[in-house]
């Protein structure tokens, strides 16, 4: 590292210059449906909290950029959201992080007010090699201003690369005298899959790709519900792993990061949201003759197990339309 660099990540990351704890706690703390990421430098720290939670018949999500304002004690950090000004507390309890806030605007209605992450579930940040002659760090301002600090080709940095692969990714360079944290361009890094020595390979879900529409059981058959004030829940899955979920009145883009085949037609899918928070979904065949599958898992929309039929096979399933007010 040649110079001290400005740091941060647009929208979901923030930086601050405060006294840091002696212990390096950088890493990705994961559990099903949630993720807490910490990148710690010599004088600055970046944090991001991402999670999904039940919100009625839909799913709510948290994507919260946080800034470490001060280390109140050895076991308590005072944080602040850079988007809404909400104040947060991150406490270190035996074996776990506890994140608390009264009513965070970055989560919306229905968030329970606290979340916990086991410290033993920490995953190291990804190891990336710099491929550009010079890769400059960028700031968190609206223009992501280029800083004076840079790393050079061959340098190794630790980075957090979310499933949706943003143009700029948060990274930390551990130098001989200090550690600098900031944003680097994703295209200037060659990142390895965690726990391996190879670059991440794209996921191929061609056998199950397509358009899928929700159906419900009715006796020994099925029915396709048509509500008045919302679309019928559905999703599209591309062969590359991009999953566009339509929950009725809300939608979300997800990314399948791994797909492990099981019994005929079944898969275990690791799915990540835009924040990077991951959860596991079980894809099973419910009715092969009618091309109906069940998708179940996580804490959001699919938690109870939803049935879906291929779009081109739904013609054989009767429609039950909700009686609508004439003004709807």
C-alpha positions as a Markdown table, in Angstrom:
| # | Residue | x | y | z |
|---|---|---|---|---|
| 1 | Unk | 0.0 | 0.0 | 0.0 |
| 2 | Unk | 1.5 | 3.3 | -1.1 |
| 3 | Unk | -0.8 | 5.8 | 0.6 |
| 4 | Unk | -3.6 | 5.9 | 3.1 |
| 5 | Unk | -6.8 | 5.3 | 1.1 |
| 6 | Unk | -10.4 | 6.5 | 1.5 |
| 7 | Unk | -12.7 | 3.6 | 1.9 |
| 8 | Unk | -16.3 | 2.5 | 1.6 |
| 9 | Unk | -18.9 | 0.9 | -0.6 |
| 10 | Unk | -21.8 | 2.7 | -2.4 |
| 11 | Unk | -25.2 | 2.2 | -0.9 |
| 12 | Unk | -24.4 | -0.8 | 1.4 |
| 13 | Unk | -21.1 | 0.1 | 2.9 |
| 14 | Unk | -19.7 | 2.9 | 5.1 |
| 15 | Unk | -16.4 | 3.9 | 6.7 |
| 16 | Unk | -15.3 | 5.6 | 9.8 |
| 17 | Unk | -12.0 | 6.5 | 11.5 |
| 18 | Unk | -12.2 | 5.4 | 15.1 |
| 19 | Unk | -10.1 | 3.4 | 17.5 |
| 20 | Unk | -10.2 | -0.3 | 16.5 |
| 21 | Unk | -10.3 | -3.4 | 18.8 |
| 22 | Unk | -7.0 | -5.2 | 19.2 |
| 23 | Unk | -8.5 | -8.4 | 17.9 |
| 24 | Unk | -9.0 | -8.7 | 14.1 |
| 25 | Unk | -12.7 | -9.7 | 13.7 |
| 26 | Unk | -12.8 | -9.3 | 9.9 |
| 27 | Unk | -14.9 | -11.9 | 8.2 |
| 28 | Unk | -18.4 | -13.0 | 7.1 |
| 29 | Unk | -20.6 | -14.2 | 10.0 |
| 30 | Unk | -23.4 | -16.3 | 8.4 |
| 31 | Unk | -26.5 | -18.2 | 9.4 |
| 32 | Unk | -29.4 | -19.3 | 7.3 |
| 33 | Unk | -31.0 | -16.2 | 5.9 |
| 34 | Unk | -28.6 | -13.7 | 7.4 |
| 35 | Unk | -25.2 | -12.3 | 7.1 |
| 36 | Unk | -23.0 | -9.8 | 9.1 |
| 37 | Unk | -19.8 | -8.7 | 7.3 |
| 38 | Unk | -16.9 | -6.9 | 8.9 |
| 39 | Unk | -13.9 | -5.5 | 7.2 |
| 40 | Unk | -11.5 | -4.0 | 9.7 |
| 41 | Unk | -8.5 | -1.8 | 8.9 |
| 42 | Unk | -5.9 | 0.2 | 10.8 |
| 43 | Unk | -8.2 | 3.2 | 11.4 |
| 44 | Unk | -11.4 | 2.4 | 9.5 |
| 45 | Unk | -14.1 | -0.3 | 9.6 |
| 46 | Unk | -16.8 | -1.3 | 7.2 |
| 47 | Unk | -19.9 | -3.2 | 8.3 |
| 48 | Unk | -22.9 | -4.5 | 6.5 |
| 49 | Unk | -26.0 | -6.4 | 7.7 |
| 50 | Unk | -28.2 | -8.3 | 5.3 |
| 51 | Unk | -31.1 | -10.7 | 6.2 |
| 52 | Unk | -34.5 | -11.9 | 5.2 |
| 53 | Unk | -37.5 | -12.3 | 7.6 |
| 54 | Unk | -41.2 | -13.2 | 7.3 |
| 55 | Unk | -43.4 | -10.3 | 6.4 |
| 56 | Unk | -47.0 | -11.6 | 6.3 |
| 57 | Unk | -47.3 | -13.8 | 3.2 |
| 58 | Unk | -44.3 | -12.1 | 1.7 |
| 59 | Unk | -40.6 | -11.7 | 2.7 |
| 60 | Unk | -39.0 | -8.7 | 4.2 |
| 61 | Unk | -35.3 | -7.9 | 3.7 |
| 62 | Unk | -32.6 | -5.9 | 5.5 |
| 63 | Unk | -29.8 | -4.3 | 3.6 |
| 64 | Unk | -28.2 | -2.0 | 6.1 |
| 65 | Unk | -25.0 | 0.0 | 5.7 |
| 66 | Unk | -23.5 | 0.7 | 9.1 |
| 67 | Unk | -20.7 | 2.8 | 10.5 |
| 68 | Unk | -18.8 | 2.2 | 13.6 |
| 69 | Unk | -19.1 | 5.4 | 15.6 |
| 70 | Unk | -17.2 | 4.3 | 18.7 |
| 71 | Unk | -16.2 | 1.3 | 20.7 |
| 72 | Unk | -18.1 | 2.0 | 23.9 |
| 73 | Unk | -16.4 | -1.0 | 25.6 |
| 74 | Unk | -14.6 | -4.2 | 24.9 |
| 75 | Unk | -17.9 | -5.9 | 24.3 |
| 76 | Unk | -20.0 | -3.1 | 22.8 |
| 77 | Unk | -19.8 | -1.1 | 19.5 |
| 78 | Unk | -22.0 | 1.9 | 18.8 |
| 79 | Unk | -23.1 | 1.9 | 15.2 |
| 80 | Unk | -25.1 | 4.2 | 12.9 |
| 81 | Unk | -26.9 | 3.5 | 9.6 |
| 82 | Unk | -25.5 | 5.7 | 6.9 |
| 83 | Unk | -28.8 | 5.6 | 4.9 |
| 84 | Unk | -31.3 | 6.6 | 7.6 |
| 85 | Unk | -29.5 | 7.7 | 10.7 |
| 86 | Unk | -30.8 | 4.8 | 12.8 |
| 87 | Unk | -28.6 | 4.0 | 15.8 |
| 88 | Unk | -27.5 | 0.4 | 16.3 |
| 89 | Unk | -25.6 | -1.6 | 18.9 |
| 90 | Unk | -23.4 | -4.5 | 18.2 |
| 91 | Unk | -22.6 | -6.5 | 21.4 |
| 92 | Unk | -20.1 | -9.3 | 21.8 |
| 93 | Unk | -21.6 | -12.0 | 24.0 |
| 94 | Unk | -20.1 | -15.4 | 24.8 |
| 95 | Unk | -19.8 | -17.1 | 21.4 |
| 96 | Unk | -22.0 | -14.6 | 19.4 |
| 97 | Unk | -22.6 | -11.2 | 18.0 |
| 98 | Unk | -25.9 | -9.5 | 18.9 |
| 99 | Unk | -27.1 | -6.7 | 16.6 |
| 100 | Unk | -29.9 | -4.6 | 18.0 |
| 101 | Unk | -32.0 | -1.6 | 16.8 |
| 102 | Unk | -35.4 | -0.2 | 17.7 |
| 103 | Unk | -37.0 | 0.4 | 14.2 |
| 104 | Unk | -34.5 | 0.4 | 11.4 |
| 105 | Unk | -35.7 | 2.0 | 8.2 |
| 106 | Unk | -33.4 | -0.2 | 6.2 |
| 107 | Unk | -35.4 | -3.3 | 7.2 |
| 108 | Unk | -39.0 | -2.1 | 7.2 |
| 109 | Unk | -42.0 | -3.3 | 9.2 |
| 110 | Unk | -41.9 | -6.7 | 10.8 |
| 111 | Unk | -38.2 | -6.9 | 11.6 |
| 112 | Unk | -37.9 | -8.4 | 15.2 |
| 113 | Unk | -35.5 | -5.7 | 16.4 |
| 114 | Unk | -32.4 | -7.9 | 17.0 |
| 115 | Unk | -30.4 | -10.6 | 15.4 |
| 116 | Unk | -27.6 | -12.9 | 16.5 |
| 117 | Unk | -24.7 | -14.4 | 14.6 |
| 118 | Unk | -22.5 | -17.2 | 16.1 |
| 119 | Unk | -18.9 | -16.2 | 16.1 |
| 120 | Unk | -17.8 | -19.8 | 15.3 |
| 121 | Unk | -19.6 | -19.5 | 12.0 |
| 122 | Unk | -17.2 | -16.9 | 10.6 |
| 123 | Unk | -16.0 | -17.4 | 7.1 |
| 124 | Unk | -12.8 | -15.7 | 5.9 |
| 125 | Unk | -13.1 | -13.0 | 3.3 |
| 126 | Unk | -12.2 | -14.2 | -0.2 |
| 127 | Unk | -8.6 | -14.1 | -1.3 |
| 128 | Unk | -8.1 | -12.1 | -4.5 |
| 129 | Unk | -5.1 | -11.3 | -6.7 |
| 130 | Unk | -4.8 | -7.9 | -8.2 |
| 131 | Unk | -4.6 | -8.2 | -12.0 |
| 132 | Unk | -4.4 | -4.5 | -13.0 |
| 133 | Unk | -1.0 | -2.7 | -13.1 |
| 134 | Unk | -2.5 | -0.4 | -10.5 |
| 135 | Unk | -5.9 | -0.9 | -8.8 |
| 136 | Unk | -7.0 | 2.3 | -7.0 |
| 137 | Unk | -9.2 | 2.4 | -3.9 |
| 138 | Unk | -12.4 | 4.3 | -4.2 |
| 139 | Unk | -14.5 | 6.3 | -1.7 |
| 140 | Unk | -18.1 | 6.1 | -0.6 |
| 141 | Unk | -19.3 | 9.4 | -2.0 |
| 142 | Unk | -21.9 | 9.5 | -4.7 |
| 143 | Unk | -19.3 | 9.5 | -7.4 |
| 144 | Unk | -17.1 | 6.8 | -5.7 |
| 145 | Unk | -14.2 | 9.2 | -6.1 |
| 146 | Unk | -10.9 | 7.5 | -6.8 |
| 147 | Unk | -8.4 | 7.8 | -4.0 |
| 148 | Unk | -4.6 | 8.1 | -4.1 |
| 149 | Unk | -4.0 | 4.7 | -2.4 |
| 150 | Unk | -3.6 | 1.7 | -4.7 |
| 151 | Unk | -2.4 | -1.9 | -4.9 |
| 152 | Unk | -0.5 | -3.4 | -7.8 |
| 153 | Unk | -0.6 | -6.5 | -9.9 |
| 154 | Unk | 0.2 | -9.6 | -7.9 |
| 155 | Unk | -0.8 | -8.1 | -4.5 |
| 156 | Unk | -3.2 | -10.2 | -2.5 |
| 157 | Unk | -6.2 | -8.6 | -1.0 |
| 158 | Unk | -9.1 | -9.9 | 1.1 |
| 159 | Unk | -12.5 | -9.0 | -0.4 |
| 160 | Unk | -16.2 | -9.5 | 0.1 |
| 161 | Unk | -17.8 | -10.3 | -3.3 |
| 162 | Unk | -21.6 | -10.7 | -3.0 |
| 163 | Unk | -23.4 | -13.1 | -5.2 |
| 164 | Unk | -24.6 | -10.4 | -7.6 |
| 165 | Unk | -21.1 | -9.3 | -8.3 |
| 166 | Unk | -21.2 | -5.5 | -8.0 |
| 167 | Unk | -18.8 | -3.3 | -10.0 |
| 168 | Unk | -17.0 | -2.2 | -6.8 |
| 169 | Unk | -16.3 | -4.6 | -4.0 |
| 170 | Unk | -15.0 | -3.9 | -0.5 |
| 171 | Unk | -11.5 | -5.2 | 0.1 |
| 172 | Unk | -8.7 | -4.9 | 2.7 |
| 173 | Unk | -4.9 | -5.0 | 2.0 |
| 174 | Unk | -2.8 | -6.2 | 4.9 |
| 175 | Unk | 0.5 | -4.3 | 4.5 |
| 176 | Unk | 3.7 | -4.7 | 6.5 |
| 177 | Unk | 2.8 | -1.8 | 8.8 |
| 178 | Unk | -0.9 | -1.2 | 8.5 |
| 179 | Unk | -4.1 | -2.6 | 7.0 |
| 180 | Unk | -6.1 | -0.5 | 4.5 |
| 181 | Unk | -9.8 | -1.0 | 3.7 |
| 182 | Unk | -11.6 | 0.3 | 0.7 |
| 183 | Unk | -13.3 | -0.3 | -2.6 |
| 184 | Unk | -11.7 | -2.0 | -5.6 |
| 185 | Unk | -13.1 | -2.7 | -9.0 |
| 186 | Unk | -14.3 | -6.2 | -9.3 |
| 187 | Unk | -12.9 | -6.6 | -12.9 |
| 188 | Unk | -9.4 | -5.9 | -11.5 |
| 189 | Unk | -9.4 | -8.8 | -9.2 |
| 190 | Unk | -9.1 | -12.6 | -9.6 |
| 191 | Unk | -10.9 | -14.0 | -6.7 |
| 192 | Unk | -10.8 | -17.6 | -5.5 |
| 193 | Unk | -13.6 | -19.7 | -4.1 |
| 194 | Unk | -13.4 | -19.9 | -0.4 |
| 195 | Unk | -11.6 | -23.1 | 0.7 |
| 196 | Unk | -10.2 | -23.8 | -2.8 |
| 197 | Unk | -7.4 | -22.7 | -5.0 |
| 198 | Unk | -9.6 | -22.1 | -8.0 |
| 199 | Unk | -11.6 | -19.1 | -9.3 |
| 200 | Unk | -15.3 | -19.3 | -8.7 |
| 201 | Unk | -17.1 | -21.2 | -11.5 |
| 202 | Unk | -20.6 | -20.1 | -12.7 |
| 203 | Unk | -23.5 | -22.3 | -11.5 |
| 204 | Unk | -25.4 | -24.2 | -14.2 |
| 205 | Unk | -29.0 | -24.9 | -13.4 |
| 206 | Unk | -30.2 | -25.6 | -16.9 |
| 207 | Unk | -32.3 | -28.8 | -16.0 |
| 208 | Unk | -34.6 | -26.7 | -13.7 |
| 209 | Unk | -34.4 | -23.3 | -15.5 |
| 210 | Unk | -37.6 | -21.7 | -16.7 |
| 211 | Unk | -40.7 | -19.8 | -15.7 |
| 212 | Unk | -42.6 | -21.2 | -12.6 |
| 213 | Unk | -46.0 | -20.2 | -11.2 |
| 214 | Unk | -47.4 | -21.0 | -7.8 |
| 215 | Unk | -50.2 | -23.4 | -7.4 |
| 216 | Unk | -52.1 | -24.8 | -4.3 |
| 217 | Unk | -53.4 | -28.2 | -3.6 |
| 218 | Unk | -57.2 | -28.8 | -3.9 |
| 219 | Unk | -58.3 | -32.2 | -3.0 |
| 220 | Unk | -56.4 | -34.7 | -5.1 |
| 221 | Unk | -55.6 | -32.0 | -7.7 |
| 222 | Unk | -54.3 | -28.4 | -7.9 |
| 223 | Unk | -55.6 | -24.9 | -8.4 |
| 224 | Unk | -54.0 | -21.7 | -9.6 |
| 225 | Unk | -55.1 | -18.7 | -7.5 |
| 226 | Unk | -55.8 | -15.4 | -9.2 |
| 227 | Unk | -56.0 | -12.6 | -6.5 |
| 228 | Unk | -57.4 | -9.2 | -7.2 |
| 229 | Unk | -54.8 | -6.9 | -5.7 |
| 230 | Unk | -51.6 | -8.8 | -6.5 |
| 231 | Unk | -50.0 | -11.0 | -9.1 |
| 232 | Unk | -49.9 | -14.8 | -8.6 |
| 233 | Unk | -46.6 | -15.5 | -7.0 |
| 234 | Unk | -44.1 | -16.8 | -9.5 |
| 235 | Unk | -40.4 | -17.0 | -10.3 |
| 236 | Unk | -38.1 | -17.3 | -13.3 |
| 237 | Unk | -34.8 | -19.1 | -13.1 |
| 238 | Unk | -32.1 | -18.6 | -15.7 |
| 239 | Unk | -29.5 | -21.3 | -16.5 |
| 240 | Unk | -26.8 | -19.0 | -15.0 |
| 241 | Unk | -28.5 | -19.1 | -11.6 |
| 242 | Unk | -30.2 | -15.7 | -11.6 |
| 243 | Unk | -33.6 | -16.1 | -9.9 |
| 244 | Unk | -36.3 | -13.4 | -10.3 |
| 245 | Unk | -38.9 | -13.9 | -7.6 |
| 246 | Unk | -42.3 | -12.3 | -7.8 |
| 247 | Unk | -44.0 | -12.5 | -4.4 |
| 248 | Unk | -47.3 | -11.0 | -5.4 |
| 249 | Unk | -46.9 | -7.3 | -4.7 |
| 250 | Unk | -43.1 | -7.3 | -4.2 |
| 251 | Unk | -40.2 | -8.8 | -6.2 |
| 252 | Unk | -36.6 | -9.6 | -5.6 |
| 253 | Unk | -33.6 | -10.8 | -7.5 |
| 254 | Unk | -31.7 | -13.7 | -6.1 |
| 255 | Unk | -28.7 | -15.7 | -7.1 |
| 256 | Unk | -28.2 | -19.5 | -6.9 |
| 257 | Unk | -24.6 | -19.9 | -5.8 |
| 258 | Unk | -24.6 | -23.7 | -5.6 |
| 259 | Unk | -26.8 | -26.5 | -6.7 |
| 260 | Unk | -26.3 | -30.1 | -5.4 |
| 261 | Unk | -28.3 | -32.8 | -7.1 |
| 262 | Unk | -30.2 | -35.3 | -4.9 |
| 263 | Unk | -32.9 | -37.8 | -5.7 |
| 264 | Unk | -34.2 | -37.7 | -9.4 |
| 265 | Unk | -35.2 | -34.1 | -10.1 |
| 266 | Unk | -34.2 | -32.9 | -6.6 |
| 267 | Unk | -31.6 | -30.2 | -5.7 |
| 268 | Unk | -30.3 | -28.5 | -2.7 |
| 269 | Unk | -29.8 | -24.8 | -3.6 |
| 270 | Unk | -27.8 | -22.2 | -1.9 |
| 271 | Unk | -29.5 | -18.9 | -2.7 |
| 272 | Unk | -28.2 | -15.4 | -2.0 |
| 273 | Unk | -30.0 | -12.0 | -2.0 |
| 274 | Unk | -28.6 | -8.7 | -3.2 |
| 275 | Unk | -27.0 | -8.1 | 0.2 |
| 276 | Unk | -25.2 | -11.4 | 0.0 |
| 277 | Unk | -27.2 | -13.1 | 2.8 |
| 278 | Unk | -27.6 | -16.7 | 1.9 |
| 279 | Unk | -30.2 | -19.4 | 2.7 |
| 280 | Unk | -30.7 | -23.1 | 1.7 |
| 281 | Unk | -33.7 | -24.1 | -0.4 |
| 282 | Unk | -34.8 | -27.7 | -1.1 |
| 283 | Unk | -36.1 | -28.3 | -4.6 |
| 284 | Unk | -38.2 | -31.5 | -4.9 |
| 285 | Unk | -40.5 | -33.0 | -7.4 |
| 286 | Unk | -44.1 | -33.0 | -6.1 |
| 287 | Unk | -45.9 | -34.3 | -9.2 |
| 288 | Unk | -43.8 | -35.3 | -12.1 |
| 289 | Unk | -46.8 | -35.9 | -14.5 |
| 290 | Unk | -48.0 | -32.3 | -14.0 |
| 291 | Unk | -44.5 | -30.7 | -13.8 |
| 292 | Unk | -45.1 | -29.5 | -10.3 |
| 293 | Unk | -42.2 | -28.9 | -7.8 |
| 294 | Unk | -41.9 | -27.8 | -4.2 |
| 295 | Unk | -39.4 | -25.2 | -3.1 |
| 296 | Unk | -38.9 | -25.0 | 0.6 |
| 297 | Unk | -36.5 | -23.5 | 3.1 |
| 298 | Unk | -35.1 | -20.4 | 4.6 |
| 299 | Unk | -37.0 | -17.9 | 6.7 |
| 300 | Unk | -38.7 | -15.9 | 4.0 |
| 301 | Unk | -41.3 | -16.6 | 1.4 |
| 302 | Unk | -40.4 | -20.3 | 0.8 |
| 303 | Unk | -40.1 | -21.2 | 4.4 |
| 304 | Unk | -43.3 | -23.4 | 4.5 |
| 305 | Unk | -42.8 | -25.0 | 1.1 |
| 306 | Unk | -44.5 | -23.6 | -2.0 |
| 307 | Unk | -45.7 | -25.5 | -5.0 |
| 308 | Unk | -44.9 | -24.3 | -8.5 |
| 309 | Unk | -45.8 | -25.5 | -12.0 |
| 310 | Unk | -43.9 | -24.7 | -15.2 |
| 311 | Unk | -45.5 | -21.8 | -17.0 |
| 312 | Unk | -46.0 | -23.9 | -20.2 |
| 313 | Unk | -47.7 | -26.7 | -18.2 |
| 314 | Unk | -50.2 | -24.6 | -16.2 |
| 315 | Unk | -53.0 | -24.8 | -18.9 |
| 316 | Unk | -54.2 | -28.1 | -17.4 |
| 317 | Unk | -54.7 | -26.6 | -13.9 |
| 318 | Unk | -58.0 | -24.8 | -13.1 |
| 319 | Unk | -58.0 | -21.2 | -12.1 |
| 320 | Unk | -59.8 | -19.9 | -9.0 |
| 321 | Unk | -60.2 | -16.2 | -9.4 |
| 322 | Unk | -60.9 | -14.0 | -6.4 |
| 323 | Unk | -64.1 | -12.0 | -6.6 |
| 324 | Unk | -63.0 | -8.5 | -7.0 |
| 325 | Unk | -64.6 | -5.1 | -6.2 |
| 326 | Unk | -65.4 | -3.4 | -9.5 |
| 327 | Unk | -63.1 | -0.5 | -8.6 |
| 328 | Unk | -60.1 | -2.7 | -8.1 |
